[in-house]
Amino acid sequence: MRLALVLNAINPAISGVLIRGEKGTAKSTAVRALANVLPELKVVADCAFGCPPDQVEEICSNCRRRLNAGESLPIQLRRMRVVDLPINASEDRVVGTLDLEHALQEGERRFEPGVLAQANRNILYVDEVNLLDDHIVDVLLDAAAMGVNIVEREGVSYTHPSRFILIGTMNPEEGDLRPQLLDRFGLCVDIEGIKDIDQRVEIVERREAFEANPTAFCHAYQEQEEALTARINQAKARLAHIAIPHETLALIARINIALDIDGHRGDIVLRKTAQAYAASQGLDGVGEAEVLRVAEMALAHRLKRLPLERARFGSVRQALASLNLLPVETR
């Protein structure tokens, strides 16, 4: 779970992660803690969408209009954020609204940003994502696919960038996720409660220490968090230079064919994830070991399954073993 979250911070193009597990296994805690280690971004200081000032093709219409008028955009550094999407949020709250009265009287559009605007270049977090209303799921799918959010009201439309990392958590006991949304998550991990007695005791002790003095507890781990942030930033800088040879791409294709994965999204996500993992390990290229390390989290949720049957991570491991792709000690 931690690795999947960190890899998405290194390369947002992986397209997020779905965390499935029983209740009380710190799924939400892990996602919210991610905010403390996310890297900083250059943003337009007074833009509601946090546009990147050095990537003109990805800025909103307002920032582009200011640039065309010869205005200099104010720049500031801001840490990536985790933006929550409430389960009961209305469509207007998610996509934003247009002030029609202002548009009709003044002849100009005035847009009130919603959750998708706040999530641009950030992490969009949905707890209990499997309980989302279908029409909200459709909105997320459209925004995730196009990278923009289009709001139309009474013939007046407004478009703004909405590129986000989608992170969802869910308890499988409460129902499955729609296949269309499940496939949008780049990675998927299954977690369960810890059975080791000493680790369970440590969990309780840490929880009590946090409740007794949250400030002191966070300060005790500040150095570790700063080290992780530095590691993420170094990996992001290294990512563009990670080589992936043809034989490694062929291995990725073989794995997807062996697992009978539909389409090519599995190949693309597995490549991006393996590159991010190699960058996080300080490597210069991607080999078989890096691909196999992340194959399960990139492909397990893409496996075909019978009705009422849940795909298991073990089936990915078994398929890899049948191809003699697993290390001897793990077969």
N, C-alpha and C positions, 0 to 999 in steps of 0.2 A: 504494500500500500504506500509506504513512504517513498519507495523508489519510483513508483508510477507518478506520484505527485511531483517529485523533484524533476523527473524527465520532462514533464509538461512545462515546468518552469523554465527549463533549459531550451526547449523547442516547442513553442505554442502550436506549431503546425501539426503536432501529433494529434491534436483535436480532443483533448480532455481524457477523463477517466471516470468509469463507473465503479463505485465501491459497493459490493453486495455483502451483506453479513447479518447475523442475528443481532437483536437489540442489545445495547449495552457494551458494544465492542469498540467504542471511541471513534467511530467513523466521522461524525461531525467534528469531534475534537481535533482530529488530525487535519481536516480541511481548514478549519479556522486557524489552527496553529501555522499553517502554510503562509499566512499573510505576513508573519514576522520575518520570513527568510526570502521573500520574493525580491527580485532585482529592481533597481530604479529605472524609470523611463524618462526620456525627454518628451515633454508635452507642451502644448500651447497653454499658457497659464490661465487665460480667461475663457477657454473653450469648454463648453459643457461635455464635449465628447473626448477630451484629452487627445486631440489630434497630434500626430507626429510631425514636428516642424520641418524635419529633414526628409520627409517622404510625401512630396506634393500629391502624388497619385492617390494617396490614402486619406487626404484631409477632407473635411466637410465643406459644403458649399459656401458657408459664411467665411471660413478661413481662406478659401480660395479667392473669394471676392475681395477680401482685405489685401491679399497678396497682389492681385491684379491692379488694385488701386495704389500700389506702391507703399503700403503700410508694412512696418516691421512687426512681426508677431512676437509677443513676449514669451520667453522660454523659461521653464523651470523643470527641475528634477522631481519626480514623484514616484514613490514606490507603487508597484502593482498592487491592486486591491482585490479582495474577495467580496463580490457583490451578491447578496442573498436574493433569491427569487422565492417569495412566499407561495406556499401551495394554493392559498385562496386568493391570490392576486387576480384582479380583473384584467381584461385585455388592454384597456386604456392605461392601467398602471404599468403594464409590461412594455407596450410599444410606445407610449407617450400620447399626447393629445395635441390637437390644433385648436387655437383660439379663433373660432370661426367669426365671432363678432368683430374682433380686431382685424381679421383678414378682409372682411367685407367693408368695414368703415375706413380703414387706413390703406387698403390695397396692398398690404404686405403680410407675409406669413409670420406668425409668431408661434413657435413650437415649444411645448412644455415637455422636456425629456422624461422618459420612463426608465425602467430597469435596463432595457437593452442599450440605452444611451450611456448609462453609468458603467455598463459592463464592457464597453468598447476598450480593447487593449488590456482588459483585466480578466479576472476569473469570475464566471457566472456559476454560482453554487445553488443547487436545488436539492434540498433535503427531502427524502421520501419522493424521489422523482417519479416513481411508478404510480403515484396517486395524482399526478397532474391532470387537469382537465384536457380533453382531446384538442380543443381549439387553441389552448395555450401551447400544447405540444406542436401543433402545426405552425404556430408563429415562430417557435424556437427552431424548427426544422428549416423554415424559409430563411431566417436570419443566419443560421449556421451555414447553410449552403451557399448563400450569395455574399455574405460578409457585409450586408447592408440591411437596414430596417426601413421599410416603406410604409408610411402612414397615409391613408386616404380617407377623407371625410367630406362628404357632400361636394365632390368634384375638386376639392383642394387636396393636393398631395405634398408630402414632405419626405425627403430621403436623407438618411445620415449613415455614416459607417457604423458597423456593429460587428467587430471581429473579436471574439472572446474564446476563452478556454472553458469548455463546459464540464463541470464536475458535478456528478450526482451521487447520492447515497440512497440505499434502499434496503429494506428487509424483505427477502424473497417470500417470507411467510405471508406478506400482505398483498401479494399479487405480482404478476410479471410486468415487464415493460414492453410497450409496443415495439415490434421489430424495426419500424422505421426510425425510432429514436435510439434504440439499442445500437444500431449500426453506425450512428453518428459519433458514438464514443470511440475515440482512438484505442483506448486501453480499458481493460476490465479486470478487477481483482476480487477474489472471494476471500473473506476473512472470517475467523471464528474465535471464540473465547479461548484464552490460554489455559492449558491444563497443568502447567508446572506450578507447584505449590509456592516455591520461593518467589517466582515472578508475580504470582497473584498477590502475595503479601506485599511485594514492593509497589504494586499498583495502588493498593489501599493506602499504604504509607505516603506515597507521593500525593495522592488525592487529599489526604488529611493535611499534609504540609502546605499544599496550595490554598486550601480553605482557611487555614490558620493565618497565613500571611502571603497573599498573592504576589505582592511586590518583591518580597525577599525570594520567593520561589522562582519567579521569572529572572531575577538578577542572577541567581545561581547558575542558570543555563544560558545566560546572555552570550558568554564567550563561545559556546558551542554553536549557537544560532548564527553569530557573526561569521564563524568559520564556514558554516554551511552556505551562507549568503555569498561569501567570497568564492567558494567552490562552484556555485551556480554561475556566477558572473564569469569566472575563468572558462567554464565549459561553454557558455554562450559565445564567448570570443573565439574559442577554438572550433566551434561547430562547423563553420563554413569551410574549414580546411581539412575536415575529416574525409579521408578517401575511402571509397567503397568499391573494390575491384569487381570485375565482371563475374568471376566465379562465386563471389559472395551473393551477388544479385541472382545468379542462377540457383544458389542454394535456397534463397528466399522463395523463388518461384517453385522449386521442387516441394518445399514444405506446404505451400498453399495448394498446390495441385494434389498432394497426398492427402490433405485434410478436406479436399473437395470444397474449398471456400468459394462462394459465389463472387463474381466480379474481380476487380483488381484493387479494391481498397485495402484488403489485407496485405498485399505486397507493398503498397505505398506506406502504410502505417508501420509495418514491420521494419522497413528500411529506415524511416525517420527515427523510430524508437531506438534501433540499434546504433545509429549514428550519435544520438543524444547520449546513449549509455557509454559509447566509446569516448566521447568528449568528457563525460563525468569522471572517467577513469584515467584521463590524461593520455589517451592513446592517439596515434596519428591516423589509424585506419580501422575499418570494421572487418573482423574475421568471423569464422564459424562460432567461436565461443561467445562473442557479443550477440550474435543473432539468436543463439539457443538460450541465452540468459533471459531474453525478453520475449521470446516467441509465445509463451503461454498467455501472458497478459495482453498481447496484441491480437491473438487469434481465438482464444477460448470462446468468446461470446459470438463469434462468427460461424461456429460449427453448426451444421444442419442437425436438427433434432426432431424426434417424433413428438406428436401432440402430448402435452402434459409431462414431457420429459425435459429436465433441465440439463443443459450442457455442463460437463464437469471438466475441470482443468486436467484431471488424470487422463482423459481421452486424448488431449494434445500430447501429453508425455508419452502415452502408449504409441501414438502414431509416429512420433519422432524416434522412439526406440525401434520401431519396426523398420525404419529407414537406416538404422545404425547411426543415428545422428546424436545420440546422447552419450555423454562420457560413461565409461564402463561402470564406474561406481554408482551411477544413478539409474542404470537400466533395471 
